[in-house]
Amino acid sequence: MSDVGRATLEVPHRGLITLSIMAATIMQVLDTTIANVALPSMTGDLGASEDTITWVLTSYIVAAAIMTPVTGWISDRFGRKQVFIACIVGFVATSMACGVSWSLGSMVTFRLLQGLFGAAIVPLSQTFLLDINPPEKYGQAMAMWGAGIMVGPIIGPTLGGWLTESFNWRWVFFINLPVGIIATLGCTAYLPAAAKRLRGFDFFGFAMLSLGVGALQLLLDRGGSVDWFSSLEIWLELALSVTGFWVFVVHILTSWDSPFIDPHIFTDRNFVTGLIFIFVIGIILLSSLALLPPMLAQLFGYSTISTGLVMAPRGVGTMISMIIVGRLVRKVDARILVIAGLLVTAASLYAMTGFTPQMDSQLIITSGIVQGLGLGLVFVPLSTVAFATLDPKYRADATSLFSLVRNIGSSIGISVVTVVLTRNIQVNHSELSQSITATNGQLLSLTSSFAAQNPATAHVPVAQLATSPTFLKVFDGLVNQQSLMISYIDDFWLMMMVTLAAIPLAAMLRKPKAQPAGGGHGAAAAAME
C-alpha cells in the first residue's frame, strides 16, 4: 500500500469530520435558494423596488462564481484546513450582517462578501471527503456529499418560506449561526491539516477567467429583467464574457510559467466527461426546481409551505438513490449506473409532460420521487469516476472547476427554461385565442353550460352570451391557464430531450476495473483503463 493510501486509512474521527464538513456544505448550498422566497418581504424593509431587490441574489451569485476557480490556489497557499475554517467563519459572520442589514446597499455589500467566503466551501468539502476516505469508499463519500448538494436547493425555498412566515426574513440568514458554530468547532478539532504547496499566482489568468465568469453570470441573471438581447447591457456582458473566456483559454495553453489552471488537468478523459455531465445535471436539477414553485402557485394556488411539502419527496428520492448507489458503485459499472440514471430522469420528465390544471398532487409527488432517484443514480458514480484517475495534486483545482461548471449549468438552464416559458406563453395564448369565434362549437357548448349554471343568463341567446364581456373574461382566464400549462409542458419536453442527448457521453467514461485488495490511491489510479 502507498504511503498516501495508508495515511488515508488511518484518519481518526472520520465520522465527525464528515458530519462537520457536511454541516458547512449544506449551510452554504441552502443559501443559494433559501433567500429567494424572502425577497418580497425584504423589499419594504430595505427601501428597494421589485427591480432592484434582485441584486440581493445577483451579488451573491456573481461573487461566488468569481471566487470558486481560485479555491485551489488559495488552499494550496494557505492550507486547506485553515482556508476552509476561515471561509465558514466568514460566511457565518456575513450571514449575520445580512440579517441586520438596514438598506439595499448594505444588504448587497454583505451578500457579495457572503458569496466570496462561501465559494470555497463546496469544492473544499468534496476535496476533504476524497482525501479522508480510501478509494473503495469514494462512492459512499460522494453519495453523502451529493445528497447535501442536491437536497439543499430542494428544501431551501420551503425552509425560507417557513422562517419568513413564522418569524421574519432576517431569520433566513440568522439560521446559519448554530450550523456554522457546529461546523467550525468540528473542523477545528478533527479536520487534519494538509501540506501547503507554494505555487505562483497567475493574476492575468485569474482576471480573465473572473471576467468571463462574472460577465456570464450577470448576463444570465439580468437578462430576463432587461429583455435579453434588446438591451445594450446584455450585449456588453456577452462581449466581456466571450473575451474573458477566449483570452483565458489562449493564455493557459501558451503560458509555461504556472498558469492559473494547469491545462494537463484536461487530459484526464474521465474528468472532462464528468465536467460535461455535471453541466447537464446542473441544468436539469435547478431548472426543474425553478419551474415547479411558480407553476404550483399560479396554476394550482399552492402556498409556499404547501409547495415545499409537495416537492419534499423529490429530496427523499434523491437520498434513497444515493444511499443505494453509494454501495453499488463498487460492484456495478459506473457507466451503466449513469445511463440508468439518465433514463430514469428522462422518464420522470416525460411523466411531467402529462401535467394538467385539473390534476391533484399525486403525479407531482410521484414524478418528483422518480426524478430524485434518477439524479442520484447519475450524481454519485459521476462524482466518483470523475476524480478516480486524476492526479491528487490537481484535486483542489478540479473540485473547484466541478462546482463552477455545475453552477454555470444551473444558471444557463434556469435562464433558458425561463425564456422558453415566457415566449411560449405568448405563442400558445395567440394560437388558442385564434380559435375563439362566435361559431366555435366548443365555445357554444361551454356557453350553454355557463348559462345553465347561472339562472340570470338563462334567457339570453347562446350566440349573444358567447360574445358578452362577462363570458369572454371567463374564457380568457381559461385560455391563460391552458397556455401557461402548455408552456410548462414544453419546458419539460425540452429538459427531457437534453437528458436523453447526454446519454452517449457515458461511452467516454473509462470503465473501472476491480481494485486489488489493500490498494491505495496509486492502485486506484492504476485500476482504471
BELUR-V501220 format. One record per pair of residues at least 12 apart in sequence whose C-alpha atoms are under 7 Angstrom apart, sorted by the first residue. I is the first residue (numbers start at 0). J is the second residue. Records with the same first field share a line. If there is no record, write none. Layout:
I = J + J
This chain:
0 = 517 + 518 + 519
1 = 519 + 521
3 = 520
4 = 133 + 519 + 520
5 = 519
7 = 130 + 131 + 132 + 133
8 = 132 + 133
10 = 131
12 = 189
15 = 185
16 = 185 + 186 + 189 + 190
19 = 181 + 182 + 185 + 186
20 = 124 + 182
21 = 144 + 147
22 = 178 + 182
23 = 87 + 179 + 182
24 = 120 + 121 + 124 + 147
25 = 147 + 148 + 151
26 = 175 + 178
27 = 117
28 = 148 + 151 + 152
29 = 151 + 152 + 155
31 = 152
32 = 152 + 155 + 156
33 = 155 + 156 + 158 + 159 + 171
34 = 159 + 171
35 = 156
36 = 156 + 159 + 160
37 = 159 + 160 + 163 + 168
38 = 52
40 = 168
41 = 168
45 = 101 + 102 + 103
46 = 102 + 103
47 = 103
54 = 107
55 = 106 + 107 + 110
57 = 220
58 = 107 + 110 + 111
59 = 110 + 111 + 113 + 114
60 = 114
61 = 213 + 216 + 217
62 = 111 + 114 + 115
63 = 114 + 115 + 117 + 118
64 = 212 + 213 + 403
65 = 209 + 212 + 213
66 = 115 + 118
67 = 118 + 119 + 399 + 403
68 = 399 + 400 + 403
70 = 119 + 396 + 399
71 = 395 + 396 + 399
75 = 195 + 196 + 197
76 = 195 + 196 + 197
77 = 195
78 = 193 + 194 + 195
79 = 193
80 = 190 + 192 + 193
83 = 120 + 123
84 = 183 + 186
86 = 116 + 117 + 119 + 120
87 = 179 + 183
89 = 116
90 = 113 + 116 + 117
91 = 175 + 176 + 179
93 = 109 + 112 + 113
94 = 113 + 172 + 173 + 175
95 = 172 + 173
96 = 109
97 = 109 + 110 + 172
98 = 169 + 170 + 172 + 173
122 = 398 + 399 + 402
123 = 395
125 = 144 + 398
126 = 394 + 395 + 398
128 = 140
133 = 519
134 = 519 + 520 + 523
137 = 383
138 = 325 + 326 + 328 + 379 + 380 + 383
139 = 325 + 326
141 = 379 + 382 + 383
142 = 321 + 322 + 325 + 379
145 = 378 + 379
146 = 317 + 318 + 321
150 = 314
153 = 288 + 311 + 314
154 = 307 + 311
157 = 303 + 304 + 307
159 = 171
160 = 303 + 304
161 = 304
199 = 257
200 = 259
201 = 257 + 258 + 259
204 = 247 + 250 + 258 + 259
205 = 259
207 = 243 + 244 + 246 + 247
208 = 243 + 244 + 247
210 = 239 + 240 + 243
211 = 239 + 240 + 241 + 242 + 243 + 244
212 = 240
214 = 236 + 237 + 239 + 240
215 = 236 + 237 + 240
218 = 233 + 236 + 237
219 = 410 + 411 + 414
264 = 393
267 = 389
269 = 384 + 385 + 508 + 509
270 = 385 + 386
272 = 507 + 508
273 = 381 + 385
274 = 401 + 404
277 = 404 + 405
278 = 404 + 405 + 408
279 = 408
281 = 405 + 406 + 408 + 409
282 = 408 + 409 + 411 + 412
283 = 494
285 = 409 + 413
286 = 409 + 412 + 413 + 416
289 = 413
292 = 306
298 = 356 + 480
299 = 356
309 = 364
310 = 364 + 367
312 = 364 + 367 + 368
313 = 367 + 368 + 370 + 371
314 = 371
315 = 368
316 = 368 + 369 + 371 + 372
317 = 371 + 372 + 374 + 375
320 = 372 + 375 + 376
321 = 375 + 376 + 379
324 = 376 + 379
325 = 379
328 = 380
332 = 510 + 511
333 = 380
334 = 505 + 508
336 = 376 + 377 + 380
337 = 376 + 377 + 380 + 505
338 = 502 + 505
340 = 373 + 374 + 376 + 377
341 = 373 + 377 + 498 + 499 + 502
343 = 369 + 370 + 373
344 = 369 + 370 + 373 + 374
345 = 495 + 498 + 499
347 = 366 + 369 + 370
348 = 491 + 495
349 = 492 + 495
350 = 366
351 = 366 + 491
352 = 488 + 491 + 492
355 = 484
356 = 484
387 = 523 + 524
388 = 524 + 527
416 = 490
419 = 490
420 = 486 + 487 + 490
423 = 486
424 = 482 + 483 + 486
427 = 482
428 = 478 + 479 + 482
431 = 478
437 = 462 + 465 + 466
443 = 461 + 465
446 = 461 + 464 + 465
447 = 461
509 = 527 + 528
510 = 527 + 528
511 = 526 + 527 + 528
512 = 526 + 527
513 = 526
514 = 526
